[in-house]
């Protein structure tokens, strides 16, 4: 199998300095009218706790986009929101992610001393009119000690259950002990009123941690979860990890390797039973966004194709290692894939390249 690049461009361009200078965590959905809705977050500088969720629309297949519009501006002084958009089988749109309280303007959400994220919660919001208007964010208290890192979108399964996941991170408090050797799932059977939780992925290496976790429902009803597995101090390099659930997320197969060497990942289920996994490549081979097609089984990810679909001009902003600890020097990331009505794949991601920054896309088939 080979991917054909149809076109590439920018959904939104960001200024190099000043308000909204950096964009992150982008994803699109197709509405019932075959229009596109894309949501992402902007901030003034990497590491600053001022994420603002924005939304854009396209009615011509992604060739042109509306000007980004702020979501929940009345909350900007109190909370930073960063999340991903998804669509339920009934057409309802959701945005799910993390919600970080803001105590002072210009503060950081990250503390190097603890390698921690400021204590946060998750949230969800919904739209019943194709992404035109949205409910206010509804917080989801975390079920275990620590903060959440959660770029993955909410999945509403065909039986109506809601499921999402997050990677536990340290907080600013060095005395808080966090079980970081796993990915946590959150599952609701009552439309977000209450949540069950458990471990979706668990690593044999006790020092391993996770990031960029996603979960989707495959065509046959199984759930597929995957993440970037990070070794202590970045070494050795582990392949991305995955697991499957045959009972709606109540239990999961043992965590296995996808065989792909990369970082930030996302998942998209296809109608033929396979899955797309988009992921970054900063350290192995040509830098850029890769797209893999897989037919996962309990003990084999079943990769059928794995190719570079967007090549970065620079691997990182200042030629750093590209490891997890160097995240503030990343120059692209968080790719996500939407299947368009004509069957093409729209891959969207944030980028900070020498001549452009913002939300980019590449359309492939």
N, C-alpha and C positions, 0 to 999 in steps of 0.2 A: 504494500500500500504506500502511496506517496501523496502528500498534501500539495495542492496547487494554490499558490498565493493569488488571490483575486484583486485585492487592493489593501492599502494601509493609509492611515492618516491620524488625525487628532479629533477627539470628541470635545475636549476643552483644553485650552492653553492657559498656563498660569504665569504670572509675573515672576521675575527672578528674585525680587525682594518685596517686602511690604505685606499687606493683608492678603491672605490666601495664596501664599507663595509656593506651597507644596500641596499636592493632591495625593490621596491614598484610597485603597480599598474600593475599587470600582467593580460594578457588575451591571448587566442589563437583563431585562425580561421583555418578551413579546406580548403585547396586549391582544385582546380579542379582535381588535380592528387591524391587527398585524402592524401596529406602530411599535416603536421601541421606547422603553423607559430605562434610563440609566441613573444610578445613584452612586455617589462617592463622597468622600470627606475631604475638607481642605483645612490647612493650618498655616500659621505664619512662618513656622520653622520646624524642622525635624526635632522631635522630642518635646515640643511645647504643648502644654495641656489646654489647647483651645480648638480641638476638632469641631468643625461645623459640617453637618450633613447637608448636601445639596442634591438637587435632582434636575435632570435634563430630559428632553423628549425629542424624538425624531419621527417624522411621518414619511420619510423617503428611504427607508431601509438603512439608515445610518450615515448617509452622505452628508447631511446637514443636521445640526442640533440647535435647540433653543439655548438661550443664555442660562447658565446655572442659576437656580433659584434656591435660596436658603430654606431649609426645613427647620421648624421650631425656633425662630429667632428670639422668641420670648424666653427661651431657656439658655441662651448663649452665655450669659454672665454666671450661671450657676452650674452648668454641666457641659462637659465635652462628650459628644456622641460620634461614634464611628461604627458603621455597620454595612451589611450587604443586603441587596434586594433579592427577592425571590417571588415566585408565583405559585399559588395553590392550584390544585386541579379544578376548583370552581371559579378560578379567575381572580380571586382576591390576591392583592400584592402585599408582601410583608417586607419590613426591614428589621434585621436583627443584628445586634452587636454588643459593644460595651459602652457603659455610661460612667464617666469619671467625674466626681465632684471637683469644682474649681474653687479654691480658697483665696487665691490672689492672682491678678493678671500677670501673664508672662511666666508663670511657674512651669516646671517640668512635670510630665507624668512618669518620668523614669529616674531611678536613683542607682548610680553606678555601684555604690558601696554594698548594696544588697542585691544588685542585679534584679531590681524589682519594679513593678508597676504600682502606681498609687492605688490604694484600695478602691475597688470599683464594684460594679454590679453589671449584669447583662440587661438587655432591654429588648422589647419588640414593639412594633407599631404596624398598623395595617391601613390599606386603602381599598375601598370597595368600588372606586370609579376609575380604574385603569391608571392609578398613580397620580391623579390630579390633586386630590386632597387626602390628608393623612391624619390619623389619630395622633394624639400626643404619645410619646414613648411610655411604655408600661415597664417598670423595673422588674427584674428577676433576681432575687437575692441568691447569692452563690451558696451552694450546699456544703462547701468545705472551706477550710482555711486557705487564704491566698487571694490573689487577684486573677482576673481572666484575661487571656489573649484570645480573640475570637473573630477572625475575619470571615469565617464560613457562614453561609446563609441558612435560614430556617427551611427545613423540609416539611411540608405537609403531605403525609402519605395518602394513598388512595382510600384507606379506611378512616381518614380524618384525624389521625394522631399527628401531633407536632413533635419534631425532634430537631435538636441543634446540639452543638458541642463546643467545648472550649479547652484550652491548654492552661493548667494552673501555673501561675507565676508567683514569685516572692512579692511581698509588699515592701513598703518603706521601713517596716518594723522588723529589725533583725531577730527579734524573739519569737516571731510567728513561724512555726514549722509548717512547711507546705509539702504535700505529697506531689512532687513534680514529675514522677516517673510514669505518667499516664496522660490520657486524654479523657475528659469527663463528658458524658452525654447528659442532656436534659430532655425529658420526654413528658408530654402533657396529653391527656385524653379528654380534657375539658376546656379546650381553647385558651390555654394559658392561665387558667385560674389556679391550678396546682401543678407541681412538677415532680416527677420521679428523677432519680439520678443514679449513675453508676460509672464504671470504667469501660469506655469503648475500646481503647488501646492501652496495653500495658507492656512495658519493656523488660527484657531479661536483664539488661545492664542496669543496675540500680542507680547509676549516675546519669543515665540518659534523661533528657527532657524533650518536650514536644512544642511545636508551634505550627500555625497555619493549618489547623485541622478542619476537615469538611466531612459532611455526611449527606448521602443522597439515597433515594429509593430507586433500585434497578427495575427494569421492565417486568421481571418475574416476582417482584414484591420483596426480594431480599434488600437489606440495607448495606451499603458500602461506606465505610469510614476510612479515612487516610490522613496522614500528617507528615510533616518534616520532623524526622527524628534527629535530635542533636546530642552528640556525645559530650562528656565532660570536657570543657575547655576546647570544644570544637574538633577533637581528635579521639579516635579515628573517625573518618567520614562514614556515616551510616546511610544506607539507601532509605528512601521514603518507606514508611510503614503503612500497612492496611489491615483491616479485619472485616468480617461479614457477620450479619445477624440474620437468622432465619425466622425470627419471631417478633419482628417489629421493634427491635432494640432492647428487648428484655435481657438477652444474653448475647455474647459475641464469641466468635471463633478466636483461637490464639492469634496473637499479633504476628504477622509475617512481613517479609520484605517484598516491596514492589519490584525490586531490581533496578530502579531508577535512581541515579545520583543527582540530587538537586535540592532546592530549597522550597520556598513558598509554593504550595500546591492548591488546586481547586478541583472539584469533581462535577461532571455533568453526565446524567444518564441519557442513553440513546434508546430509541424505540426498538431497535433490534436486539436489545439485551446487553449490549456492550456499554462501556463507560469511557468518557474522555477525561484525561487528567492533564491539566496545564500546569507547568512548573517552571521556576526560574533556574537558570544555569549561570552561576557566577564563578565557579571554581574548576569545573571539569569541561574541557573542550571549549567551543566557541561560546562567548557570552550572549545570552538572550533568553527568549521564551521558547520552551519546547512543548509539544503537544503529543500525548501518547493515547492510543486506543487500546483498551484492555477488555478481556472477558474473564473476570476474576472468579476463581474457585477458592475453596477453603484453604488450600495449601499452595496455590499458584496464581499470581496476579494475571497471567495470561496475556502479556503484551503482544499486540499484533502490529503495531507501528509506533515509532518514537522518533520525532523529527524536530529540528529547529524551524520555527515558523516566523520568528522575528529576531533579527540580529542586532545587538546593542553596539553602539559606537564605542562606548567605554564600559568596562566591566563594573567598576565602582567609580565614585566621583573623584577620588584621589589615589586610585590604584592600591587600595588596601586589600586585605586578605579575602574579603567577602564573607567571612565567617559571622556567626550569630552575634558575637560581641561587637562587631563593626557595623551594626545595622544602621547607624546614623550616617554612614558613608555610602549606603546603597544608591544605585543609580536607576533602578527599575524594580518592579515587583508586583506581587499579588495578582497574577493573571487569572481571569475567569472567562468561561466560555458560555455563549448563548447559541442555541440552534435556531437559525432564521427560517422563515416560512418556505424559502426555496431550498432548504437543506444545507446551506452553507453554515460555517461556524464563525461566529464573531468573537474574537479573543480580545478582551480589553485589559488594560494594565496601566499602572502609573509609571512615569519615567522622568528622570532628571538627567538629560543628556546635554552635551556641550551647547547645542543650539536651540533646544526646546525642552520644556517641562510641562507636565500636566497629565491628562488621561489620553493614552494612545489606543489605537485598535489595529488589528489586522484581520482581514476576512479571508478565510480559506475554505476549500472543499476537498 
